Amino acid sequence: MTMAANEAHLILIVEDNDDDYFATLRAFQKANFANPVRRCVTGDQALDYLMQRGEFAAPDGAPRPSLILLDYNLPDMDGLSFIKHLAGLSDRPIPIIMLTGEDNAEVAVEMMKRDADDYLIKDTAGQYLRLLPGAAGRVLKTHAQREQIRHRQQETEILLRRNQLLLQTSTDGIHILDLQGKVIEANDAFCRMLGYTQEEITQLSVMDFDALHSEDELRERCADLVGKSFLIETIHRRKNGELINEGRGANLRTTRTFDDFKLRV
């Protein structure tokens, strides 16, 4: 089962102590921290919430939180045990701020090892309440940045898969060069066109098979082509020395994910 869809910047507070819970709400209100809040009072209830089980089984009954404020000492488990249970529930970790009444260095180190994003000590004077809104804001900002990176990585993977499909199914000869003009990948059509194997073609640079331009011209072109798309005319030299594509235009397409360009002939 997957976790629920996200309600914008919702905070899940896992806290059994009513005084501490309402003190947290007052601290947020005082700091004009207006994020929506949900509460669970035990570790098991919080796990049910995150997995939409039991009382939270309704489709919209448990929106995915953007942050968990986790009391270390819960009635049914401690905070470390909760994090261990949570670790296997989703491939998208939810940031956690641990709230503990124990000023214990070993516990703090273990919490960070278990991927708690921050922790605050519940001091009797309530100083932690003044720090909590700022800590929550920082963690939410960091998490949003991580999510942006994750989305970009997903988009890159989709683009790579699409490019691989194009590369392998196209009847055109396609090869990918780095900025120095070295072949880093080529499809079977291009290998057949020039008479090289896949292993041989990746040992070459564009200087080895472009018979029309000088090495200096090619190096200058490689540096200038990133981010551009235009047509050039070129002549290719096959492995056996035969010249091909004389007088034929070649469509030059830049990629969006690497500092290289893709040449179709």
C-alpha positions in Angstrom: 0.0 0.0 0.0 1.3 3.5 -0.8 1.1 6.5 1.3 -1.6 9.1 0.8 -1.4 12.0 -1.6 0.1 15.2 -0.1 -1.8 18.0 1.4 0.4 21.1 1.0 3.0 21.2 3.7 0.9 19.3 6.3 2.7 18.6 9.6 2.0 15.3 11.4 2.6 15.7 15.2 3.1 12.4 16.9 2.6 13.4 20.6 0.7 11.7 23.4 1.1 14.6 25.9 -1.8 17.1 25.5 0.1 19.9 27.2 3.1 19.5 24.8 0.8 19.2 21.8 -1.1 22.4 22.5 2.1 24.2 23.5 3.4 23.3 20.0 0.3 24.7 18.3 0.7 27.9 20.3 4.3 28.2 19.3 3.4 27.8 15.6 0.6 30.4 15.9 2.9 32.9 17.6 5.4 32.5 14.8 2.6 32.8 12.2 3.4 29.3 11.1 0.1 28.5 9.4 0.7 25.0 8.1 -2.2 22.5 8.6 -1.6 20.0 11.4 -2.7 16.4 12.1 -2.1 14.6 15.4 -1.5 11.0 16.4 -0.9 9.9 20.0 0.9 6.6 19.5 3.5 5.2 17.1 1.1 2.5 15.8 -1.6 5.1 15.2 0.9 7.3 13.3 2.0 4.3 11.2 -1.7 3.5 10.5 -2.1 7.1 9.4 0.9 7.0 7.0 -0.3 3.7 5.5 -4.0 4.7 5.5 -5.0 1.7 7.6 -7.7 1.2 10.2 -9.4 4.5 11.1 -7.5 6.2 8.4 -8.5 3.9 5.5 -10.8 6.5 3.9 -9.3 7.8 0.6 -8.9 11.3 1.8 -8.6 10.5 5.5 -4.9 10.8 5.8 -3.1 13.2 3.5 0.6 12.7 3.3 2.5 15.0 5.6 5.5 17.1 4.5 7.0 16.9 8.0 6.7 14.7 11.1 7.2 16.1 14.6 8.0 13.0 16.6 8.0 12.7 20.4 10.8 10.3 21.4 8.9 8.8 24.3 5.6 7.3 23.0 3.3 5.0 24.9 3.9 2.0 22.6 7.5 2.6 21.2 10.3 5.0 21.3 11.2 7.4 18.4 14.0 5.2 17.1 11.7 2.2 16.8 9.1 4.3 15.0 11.8 5.5 12.5 12.8 1.8 11.9 9.2 0.9 11.2 8.7 3.9 8.9 11.9 3.2 6.9 10.3 0.4 4.8 6.9 2.1 4.2 7.8 4.4 1.3 10.6 5.1 -1.2 10.0 8.8 -0.5 11.1 9.5 3.0 9.3 12.1 5.1 11.5 14.5 7.0 11.4 14.1 10.8 12.2 16.4 13.7 12.6 14.4 16.9 11.5 15.9 20.2 13.1 14.4 23.2 13.2 15.1 26.9 16.6 13.3 27.2 19.8 15.3 26.7 21.6 12.1 25.6 24.4 12.4 23.1 24.2 8.7 22.1 20.4 9.0 21.5 21.0 12.1 19.4 23.7 10.4 17.3 21.5 7.4 16.7 18.6 9.5 15.7 20.7 11.2 13.0 22.0 7.9 11.8 18.4 6.8 11.4 17.8 9.8 9.2 16.0 12.1 11.6 16.5 15.6 10.0 16.8 17.4 13.3 16.1 17.0 17.0 15.2 19.4 19.8 15.4 18.8 23.5 12.2 19.5 25.5 13.6 21.6 28.2 11.4 22.4 31.2 11.6 26.1 30.5 10.1 25.6 27.1 12.9 27.2 25.2 12.6 24.5 22.5 9.2 25.9 21.6 10.8 29.2 20.4 13.2 27.2 18.2 10.7 24.7 16.8 9.0 26.9 14.1 12.4 27.9 12.7 13.6 24.3 12.7 10.4 23.2 11.0 10.7 25.9 8.3 14.4 24.9 7.6 13.6 21.2 7.3 10.6 21.9 5.1 12.7 24.1 2.8 15.5 21.5 2.6 12.9 18.7 1.9 11.4 20.8 -0.9 14.8 21.2 -2.5 15.4 17.5 -2.3 12.0 16.9 -4.0 12.9 19.2 -6.8 16.2 17.3 -7.3 14.2 14.0 -7.2 11.8 15.3 -9.9 14.7 16.4 -12.1 16.3 13.1 -11.7 13.1 11.3 -12.7 12.7 13.6 -15.7 16.4 12.9 -16.7 15.8 9.1 -16.4 12.7 9.4 -18.6 14.6 11.4 -21.2 17.5 8.9 -21.1 15.1 6.0 -21.7 13.5 7.8 -24.5 16.8 8.7 -26.1 17.9 5.1 -25.7 14.8 3.9 -27.5 15.4 6.4 -30.3 19.0 5.4 -30.5 18.4 1.7 -30.9 15.3 1.8 -33.1 16.2 4.6 -35.5 17.2 3.6 -39.0 19.3 6.7 -39.1 22.9 6.5 -37.9 23.1 8.3 -34.6 26.2 8.9 -32.5 26.7 10.9 -29.3 29.9 12.9 -28.7 31.4 14.5 -25.7 32.8 18.0 -25.8 36.2 16.7 -27.0 34.5 15.0 -29.9 35.0 11.5 -28.5 32.2 9.0 -29.3 30.5 7.9 -26.1 27.6 6.0 -27.7 26.4 5.1 -31.2 23.5 3.0 -32.5 23.8 -0.1 -34.7 22.8 1.8 -37.8 25.8 4.2 -37.4 28.2 1.3 -36.8 27.0 -0.5 -39.9 27.2 2.7 -41.9 30.9 3.1 -41.1 31.8 -0.5 -40.8 32.8 -0.6 -37.2 31.7 -2.7 -34.2 30.2 -1.2 -31.1 33.5 -1.8 -29.3 35.5 -0.1 -32.0 33.3 2.9 -32.5 33.5 4.0 -28.9 37.3 4.1 -29.2 37.1 6.7 -31.9 36.6 10.5 -32.0 34.8 12.5 -34.7 38.2 13.4 -36.1 38.6 9.7 -37.1 35.7 9.6 -39.5 34.8 13.2 -40.5 36.7 13.6 -43.7 35.5 17.2 -44.5 36.7 19.3 -41.6 40.1 19.7 -40.0 40.8 18.7 -36.4 40.9 22.3 -35.3 37.5 23.0 -37.0 35.9 20.0 -35.4 37.2 20.9 -31.9 35.8 24.4 -32.3 32.5 23.0 -33.5 32.3 20.7 -30.5 32.6 23.6 -28.1 30.1 25.7 -30.0 27.3 23.2 -30.5 26.1 22.7 -26.9 22.6 24.2 -26.7 22.2 24.7 -30.4 20.5 22.8 -33.3 21.3 23.4 -36.9 22.3 21.6 -40.2 25.8 20.9 -41.4 27.1 19.1 -44.4 29.9 16.6 -43.9 31.6 13.6 -45.4 32.2 10.5 -43.4 35.1 8.1 -43.8 34.3 4.4 -43.4 36.7 2.0 -41.7 37.9 0.8 -45.1 38.6 4.3 -46.2 35.5 4.7 -48.4 33.9 8.2 -48.2 30.1 8.3 -47.7 27.4 11.0 -47.4 29.3 13.4 -49.6 27.1 16.5 -50.2 24.4 15.2 -47.9 23.1 17.3 -45.0 23.4 16.0 -41.5 20.9 17.0 -38.8 22.7 18.1 -35.6 20.6 17.9 -32.4 21.9 18.8 -29.0 20.8 16.8 -25.9 19.4 18.5 -22.9 20.9 16.4 -20.2 24.6 16.2 -21.0 27.4 18.5 -22.3 27.5 16.7 -25.5 25.6 16.6 -28.8 23.9 14.1 -31.0 24.6 13.8 -34.7 22.2 12.1 -37.1 23.5 11.2 -40.6 
